[in-house]
Amino acid sequence: MADHEDLGRLGDVTTLTAPQLQTLLRLADRIVPADDDLSATQAGFATFLERNWDDFGEGVHELLARGLGSLQAEAEQRHSGRGFAELSEAEADALARVIESGEVESEWPVDPIWFLHQVIAIVTQSYYGDPENGGNRDGRSWDRIGFRPGPKRPFVEPDLPPLQVTAPGDLDRHYEAVVVGAGAGGGIVACMLAEAGRRVLLLERGEALAPKQVSTDHLRNHRVALYGHNTGPPLEGHPRVLENRGEARVLRPFEMGYHNNAMTVGGGTRVYGGQAWRFAPQDFRMASIYGVPDGSSLADWPIDYETLAPFYELAENEIGVSGELGHSHAGPRSDYPMPPVDSDLDGPVLKAAAKKLGWNVRAVPLAINTEPRHGRPACVAMGTCVGFACPSEARGTTANTMIPRALATGNCHLVTGAQASRIEVDEGGRARAVHFFHEAGGEPIEKRIEGDIVVVSAGAIETARLLLLSRDERHPDGLGNRFDQVGRHFQGHVYCGAFGLHPETIRTSIGPGDVLATCDFNHGNPGIIGGGLLANETAYPVELRFAFYGKLPRWGQAGKDAMARAYRQTLIVQGPIQEIPNPDARVVLDPQVRDRWGLPVVRLRGHIHPACFEPANMLRGRAEEWVKAAGAAGVRSFAAADPKGLTGGQHQAGTCRMGDDPRNSVTDPRGRVHDHENLYIADASLHVTNGGFNPMLTVMANAFRVAGGILYES
């Protein structure tokens, strides 16, 4: 029975009655019962509810209230007036199984199965989430399942100076270059120009967050964003609209379908897993190799692999990439700057299985130091890598490499909290100034800064938005949009994979996790356009608990025992496919919804092209084959593709593609926007296709190339 202190606290913060709370706490202890370890309530479930109740949302609040009331009535009807909290453990478990089956006797205003599913989800988040959320006292559940998130090697935090941020009031009136977006592309361009002696203004919508500020909340990060995320933008005042299946929904930044990329100095590099792949030579010639499927906008890049190769090498050396030669997709290249990272126990298992299948496997190239380099230490093998900041700064980001170098020149000013609102152009189409909003005294202030050159690197969604926002009488549809190409061809990656339980322990939470891959199926698959890579994959306890729904017991002692086994023994491989661009998958401005600055927000519409499904199913099958060959049982495969949805995610690309013809592209091959000779783009917006790989290294290489072109031409 719940104690009065818990009920009193929860009564103050929740919308549940005391009987409903008693029922919920009792049910939580049947979902995660006590054994030789803590039950859900003993581990702090009441504290979890207290700290997270508001984030559940009104829909969940109502579902819980109605469902708990119905569960109480069901118990009283079946057990002579005794409520659920008064039942014995055996009686309570038996009734929970009835609810799980949906075979209830009383009238339920909600679906009993869905109700139980939601309670299981909340209890699971509590028990297997990070202790700071309140339901995993002293990390006891992590000890039980073998998850150890801390560093596996000692390290001394690098002595990196904090990034020097300039106040908007201290800016010059004019700069030689204004760069919008301090992520993977913008950070590189700003550094290249500043080191060449140019006066540069680097505008960033987010903040300059220290590693400790990019929290390790397992429910609020860029990998598992159940209730929020750990970088920008703020959850309120920055909506987007998703148009799907004929309906439009307003979304907050962490919600599914928003397609949020981290908005902070360093952008997505602050929380990415560090995969640093070069695209394959064939990726630049997709239309020539495969033809153009009906209704698609598949096209060749206006540059080839050989053009980008020296810039790939430059990015690998400047950011710092570890890896291994010999991947089957690779074009001509030199060796990696550093040897590959160490593997967890699943690496040798998967390597042996691949050998049995006759597949080529090599280390995943990672922007992670495996030896001290450029003032940053080697990888300390954290169990929490992707989704979080690296506390040792071993992972290469533009925030710990290029941007500090730019600031050190004295030629670059960095402004944070700056929302670009429009680019001003003169009668000849030359960019003259960038307008941006910042906050002063709680009020929005708009500022205008002139620039000889403007470079936009705000990510595929926000870059397209800024061009569309920059409307004037001569450009009523926005800049670079004479032929309605800005915002089209929006793409990301369909992810495919498989997982199963290995008979032995193959996971000890040694990071970074994604260290072994095969690229044998990236091209050359008969009858299929393109393909993708497969790599082993990490998983955090909360997300792993939900992966096995339908394969393992979800609750009770059996569920608790299954989780202890599952974390140590789950084998996961997954990877992205090369998507086929769709011109109707696009970014537009919403006609009604505004952000906190009063600017029209993005409306995302369209869906992936149907030709994506054959390669997705192929790669899904290869993933299943690999996991089974490794000896896993209970294998489940997946291809995360919604035929009516988009897949931009954090690999968003293509909205301002490069090309020779302005009728089907937004920029020329150098990244210069058609009709605007001093306006450039340097992010994944330029990608004509997005490869069957994580695109970050290609963004970086292209940014080096665009910056080099700017310096050469001016």
N, C-alpha and C positions, 0 to 999 in steps of 0.2 A: 504494500500500500504506500502511496506517495506521502511524504511528510508534509506537515503544514507549512514549513518554510518554503519548500518548492512551490506549493500551490499558491501561497501568498504572492511570491515574486512573479510567477507566471500569470496570475490573475491581473496583475497590474500592467503587464506588457502585451498580453494576447487578448484576443476577442473571444476566448473560450470560457465556458463556465467551469466551476470547480469539478462537477461530475465529469464533464468532458475531458478535463485535464487529467483527472484520475484514470480515466479509461485510456487516454493516449499514453501516459507513462507506463501503465500496465502492459499495453500492447507493445510498446517499445522494448520492454524486457522479455517479451515472447519472441520478438524478431531477433534480438541479440540477448540471449539468456545468460545468466551467470553460470560458470563452471569453475575451472581452476583459475579463471580470470574474470574480469569485471563484466557485468551486464551493461546494457545501454544506459540505464539511469545511474548506475554506480560510476560509470565513466564520465558522467556529466551531461546527459541528454537534456536535463532541465536548463542548464546553463546555455547549451547550444540553442534551445528554443528562445531563451531570453535575448541572446545576442543577435539572432538571425531572423526573428519572427517578421519584422517589417519587410525584409527582402523576399519572403515567400510570395507576397502579392495577395491581393484581395481574392482572386480566384481560388487559390490554395486555402486561404483562410476559410472561405465559405464551404469548400469541399470537406475540410477537416471537421468543421462544426456539424454539418449535416451528417457526415459519415459516422462520426463518433456518437452522435445522438442515436443514429440507427443501430449502431453496434450495441449500445447500451440496451435499446429496446429489444433487439434480437436475443441478447443474453437473458433478459428478464423473462421473455416469452418462453425460452427453452429451459430455464433453470429456476422456475418457481419464484420469480421476482428478484433473484440475485443479479446484480449488475456485473459487468465484465470484470471490474477490479476485484470483485469478491469471489471469483471463480478460482478453483485450484489450477495449478499449472497445466495439468492434463486436460481439464475442461476448457481452459482458455486456448490451448493449442488446437483442440478439436474444433472449437468455434472458429478460430482463425482459418483453419483448413476449409471450413464451410464457406466462409467469406471468399476465400481464394477461388473456390469453385463457382461462386455466384449463385449457389442453391439456397438462398435465404428464404425464411418463412414470413417475415414481417415486410411491411412496405418500406422500401428505401427510396428516398428522393434523388439519390445519386447511384451511379454504377458501383456496386460493392467491390468488384474486382479492381476497378480503377482507383477507388478509395484506398484499398490495401496496397496497391502498387505505389501510390504516392507516399503513404506512411513508411513503407519499406525504403523508398528513396530517401526520405528525410532522415530516417534513423541511420541508414548507411552513410549518408553525408556526415552525420554527426560522429559516428563511431570510427570511420576510416579517414576522415578529413584531418587537417592539421590541428594540433592541440589548441591553438589560439582561437579556434572557432567554438571551443567549449565542450566538445563531446568526446574527446580522446585524451582523457586525463593522463598526463605524464607520458603520452605517446605509447600507452600500453598496447593498443591494438596493433600499432606498427611493430612493436617488439614481437608480438605473437605471430604476425605473418612474415616477418623477416625484412621489412622495409626500413632501410637506414639512410635517411636523406642527407646526412652530414658529409663533409669531405672525408675521403678515404686516405688522403695524404695531408700532412701538415703544410701550412703555407703562411707566408707573411704577406699581408695586404700590400699591393704595390703602392709606391709613393707617387700617385698620380695627382697632380694639382686639380682642384675643382675647376670646372669649366667657367670661364669668365663671361658673365652675362651682362650685356649693356642695357641700361634703362632706355625706353623709347624716347624720353626727353633729352637724352645725351647723344642722340644720333646726328650724323651729318645730314645735310639737306640732299646731298648727291653722292652716289657711289659709282664706281666703274662697273660693278656688277651687283645685281640683287638676285639672290638665290632663295627661292621659296621652298622650304622643306629641308630639314636637317637629318634626313634618313640616310639610306645606303647610297643613293645617287647624289643628293644635295651636299652631303658632307664631303664627298670626294671632289665634286666640282669646286666647292668653296676653297678647299685646301689647295688644289692645283692652281687656281687663279691667284690666291693670296700668296702662295710661295713664288709665283711668277711676278710678284710686285704689284698686283692689282688691288685696289681698295674694294672690299667685298662686304656686303650686308647679307647675313644668313638669317632668314626668318623661320621660326619654328612655332607651330601652333601649340605644341605641348610644352612641358617643362624639362629642365635639365635635372633628371632624377639620379640620385646616387644609388648604388646597388642595394643598399638597405631599404631604400624607398620603394623599390620594385618588389613588392612583398611576395612572400612564399605561401600565400593563402591558396590552399588547394581547391577552393570553391570559386575563387575570383582571380583568374589569370588568363593569359591568352591561349592556353590549351584547354582548360576547363573553366569556362566563364558562366557558371550557373547563376551567379547573383551580381557579377561585376567583373572588373578586370584590374590589372595592376599597373597600367600606364594610362595615358589619356585616350580619348577626351573624357571630360567629366560626364557622368551618367545623365545629368539633366541639362537641357538647353542645347543639345547637339543631336537631334533626331535624324533619322533617314526614313524614307518611305519605300517599302517593298511592295511591288505589284506582282501578284502571283495568283494564277487561276482566276483571273478576273476581279480579284479583291485587292485592295490597297491597305496595308497596315503601317502604322507609325511605330518605329522601333527605336529603343534606346541602344547605346553603343555596344553593350554586351550581349544583346539578344540575337538569337539565330536569324540569319538573313541580313544582318546589318553589314556584314563583310568588313569587320573592323581590322585595320592594321594598327599596330602600336603607334601612338602619337606622343612622342617624346624625343628629346635629342638623341639621335641614333636610330630612331624609328624602329622598324621590325628587327633590326640587328640586336636590339637590347634583349629580346626574348626568344629569338629563333634558336633552333637546335644547332645551327652552324653549318648545315650541309652546304658545301661549296662546289657544286657541280659545274663543269663546262657543258654547254649544249653540244649535241653531236653534230658533225658536219651536215648530216642529212636534215637536221632540224631547220636549217636555213633555206632548204630547197623542197619543202613539202609539196607544193603544188606541182612542181616539175616531176617529182618522183611518183606521186600518187594520183594526180589529177585533182579536179575541184568537185567535191560532192554537191549535188543539187541543193540550192538554198544556203550553202555555206559561203564564207568569205576566205577560204583557205588560199594563201598566197605565199610566194617566196619572199624572203627578206631582200632588201636592196643591197645587203652586204653578205659576205660569206664567212665561213669559219676562219679561213686564213686571214681575213681582215681583222677579226676580233681576237685571234690567238695571242698576239703580243700584249694586248690589253688584259686578257685573261691572266697571262703570266705576271703582269704588273700588279694586278689585284691580288693574286695569290701571295706575292712577296710583300706588298705593302700592308695588307690586312693580316697575313700570316695564315697559311693553310697547311694542314698535315694530310698526308695521303699516301697512295701506293699506285704505281704504274700498272697497266695491264688490263684495265676495264675494256670490255669488248666494244663499247660505243666510241672510244676515244679517237680523236684525230691526232695529228702529229703534235707532240708536246715535250717539254723538258720535265725533269723530275720535280716532285713537290719540295717546297722549302723545308718541310719537317716530316719525320716518319709518322706513321698512323698512330692513333690512340689505342689504348688497350681495350680488349673486349671483356664483357662479362662471360659467364659460363655458356651462354647460348651461342656465342660465336663459333667455337670449335664444333658444336653439334650441327649447326647449319652449314658450316663449311664441309663437313663430312657428307651431309645429305646432298649438297650440291654436287660434290664429286661423284656420288653414286648416280645422280641424274645426268651427269656429263655437262654440267653448267659451269661457267666461269664466274668466280666470285673474287672480289677484292675489297679492300677497306674503303669505307665511305670517306671521300674528301671532306674535311671539316675545318672551318675557320676557328680552330682551337689549338693553342700552343701545346706541343708535346715536349717542348724544352723551353727554357727561358728565352724570351725574344722581345726586343724593342721595349725593355723595361717592365715586361709583364711575365709572371711565372708560368710554369707548365700546369697543365690540367691537374686538378686535385680530385677528379672522379666523383664529383657530387652526384647524389642520387636524384637531385632535382635540377635538371638542365633546361630543356626546352620549356618555355612558358615563364621562366624566371630569369632574373639577372644573375650573372656569374659573380659570386662574391670575391673570387681571386682575380677577376678580369682576364682569365686565360682565354676566354672566347673573344675573338676579334670582332669589334663593332666599330662603326665610324665614330662613336662617342669616346672610344679609348685609343683611336689611331689617328684618323684623318682630321677630325675637328679640333682636337688639341693642337695639332700641328698648325692648322690654319690660324688659330687664335695666337699661337706663339710668335707668329710673324709680326704681329702688331697691325696687320693689314685687314683683319677680319673682325667685324662686330657681330656678335650673336645676340639675337633678341628672342626671348621665349614668350609664350602666351600671346602670340601674334597671329591672328586669323586674317590671311590675305583675302581681300574682298573684291578687287578687280585690278586688271592691268590696263593702264591708260596708254593709248597709242595716238600718234599724230596723224595728220592727213595722209601721209605716205605709208602708214601702217607700221612705222617704227615704234617700238615700245619706249615710252618716255618715263613712266613712273609706276610704282606699285603702291596701291592703297591697302592698308591693313588696319584691323581693329585691335585694340588692347584695352585692358581695364585699368582705370585710375579712380580710386576712391569709390569703388563699387559701380562705376558708371562706364559704359562703353565709349571709347574715344577712337576716332578714325584719324589715321596719320598717312601722309603722302611722302614717299621717298623717290627721288629721281634716280634712274640708272641708265648707263650707256648700254648695258646688256641685261636682260632678264632671263633667268633660267628657272623653270618650274620643275620641281621634284617632289611633289606632294603625294605621290602614290596614284595608281591608275584611276581611282574614283575621284579624289580631291583635285588632281591635276585637271581632269576633264571638267569638273565643276567650276574651277577658277576660269578656264577659258570660256565656258558658257556664261559665267557671271559678267565677263568683261564685254558686255554688249554696248554698242553706241550706234549712232545714226548710220555710220558707214559699215558697221558690222552688226546688224540687228540680231543675228543668231550666235554671236560670240566670235572670238578670235580663232582663226584657222579653220573656220567651219563653213566656208563658202559652199562646200558640197555635202554638208550634213554628215560629216565623218567623225566629228568630235563626240566621244562617248560610245561609239559603236564598237563591235567586236570584243566586248567585255568577256574575259575568260579567266579561269584559274586552273584548278586541277580536280578531276574526279580521282578520289583515292580508292584503291582496291587492295585487298589483303586477305589474310586468314590467320586464325589463331587456334590453339588447342593446348591440351595438357600433356606435358612430357612426363615420362615415368620418373625422371630424376630431377633434382634441384638444378635449375639452369639460370636462376636469377638471384643475384645478391645485391641488387641496387647499386652496382658500380656504374657511374655515368661515363660518357653522356648517353649511352644506350644505342644510338643508331650508328653502328660501326662497320657493318658488313653488308655488301650489296651485290646483286647481279644486274647487269645491263644487257643480258642476252636477248631480251624481248623488247628492246626499245625500237627497233626497226627490223624488217625482214620477216614479219609474221604473215604467212600467206593469206591473201584476201582481206587484210586488215590495214587500215591507215595508221601508221605510226606504232605506238606501243608505250612502254614505260619501264621504270626500274622497280626493283623490289629490294627492300632493306629490312634488317631486323629493327624492332621498334621497342621503345620503352613504354611503360604505362604506370601511372600513379594509382595508389590503392582505390580511390573513389571511382575513377573511370574503369578500372579493371573489374570492379565489383558488378558494374552494370553490363559489361561486355558479355558475360556468360548467362544472361537471362535466358531461361528455357533449356540450358544445358546443365546447370548445377542448381542445387537447392538454394532458394533465395533468402530463407529466413529460418529461425529456430537453431537448435544445436547443429543440425546437419548443414545449414547455411554457414554457420560460424566456422565449423571444421573445414568446409569446402573452401572458404576464403583463405584460411591459413595455408592450405595446400596450393590454391590457385596462384597466389602471388609468386611463390617460389618456382612454380613449375609451368607457368604459362609461356608459351612460345608464340611470338607475334612477328609476322612479316607484312609489310605493306609498302605501297608506293603510288606515285601519280602517273596518270597516262597523259600523253600528248593530246590535248583537246583540239577539236575541229572548230575554228571560230565561226560564230553566228552573227551576222550583221544586225540582227534584231535583239541581241543581248546587249543592253546598253545602259548608259548613265544619262539621265536627263534631269532637268530642274523641276521640282514639284511646284505646281501653280499656286499652292495655298500654304503649305507648311514652311515655317521660318525657324531659324536657329536663334540663339540668344542675342545675336548681333542684328537680327532682322533680315538676314540673307536667306534666299530660297535654298532649301536643302535638296539633297540628291534624292531622286526617285530611281530605283533600280527596277528594270523590267526585262522580260524575255526569258530565255531558257537555253540550255546547252543544245548543241546540234545533235540530231539523232545518230549521226555517224560516230559519236563518242561511245556508244554502247557496245559495239563489237570489240574494240580494244579493251574496254573496261572488263567485259566478261572474260576475254582471253587472259588478262593479267590476273584477274581473280582466280581463274583456274590454275594458273602457274603457281600462285601463292599457296593454294590448297595443296597442290602437288608437293611443294617444297616442305611444308609443315608436316605432311603425312610421311614423307621420306625421312624426316628427322625423328620419327617415332612417336609423334603426338597423337593423342586420342581425342574423341569428341570434337573434331575439327569443325570450325564454322568459318565460312568465307563471306566476303562482303564486297560490294561495289557501291560506294556512297554517291549515287547519282540519282537525282530527282529529274525526271524528264520534263517537268514544268518549272524547274528552278535553275538557279545560277550557282556557280562554284568558285566565285572569286576568292573568298576567304582572305588569307594572308598572302596568297600567291597571285593576287589580282594583277591583271595585265591587259594590254591591247587597245586601250581606249583612245590613244592618240598615235596610231601606228605609223612607222616610217614607210616611205615609198618614194618613187620617182614621179608619180602622177597625183596631183592634188585632188583629182576626182575620186580616188579611193585611198587616200592617206591624209595625215594631218601634218607630218613633217617630212623634210627631205632626208636623205640617208645620213646626214650629219646631225640630225636631231633638231634642225631649225624649222620652225613653224612656217608653212607655206604662206606667202603674202606678208610676212613679218620678219624682215631680215635680221633683226637683233633679238628675237625671242626664241628661246631654246627649251627643249624638254630633255630631262636626264633621269628617267626612272622606267619602270616596267610598262608604262603607258606606250612606249615605243615598240614593244615586242609585237611582231607580226604574228608569230605563233609563240607558245610559251614553253615548248620543249616538254619532254617526259621527265623532267628533273625539277628540283627546287630551283627557282630562278634567281636567287640573290647574287650569285657570283656573276651572272650575265648582266644584271643591273649595274653592278660595280664596274665590270669591264667596260660596258658601254658608257658609263659616266666618265671614266678615264678618257675614252675615245672622244666623247663630245667636248670635254674640257680641253683636250689637246687641239681639237679643231677650232675652238673659239680662240685659243691663244695663237694658233697659226694664222688665222684669218684677220686678227686684229692686233 
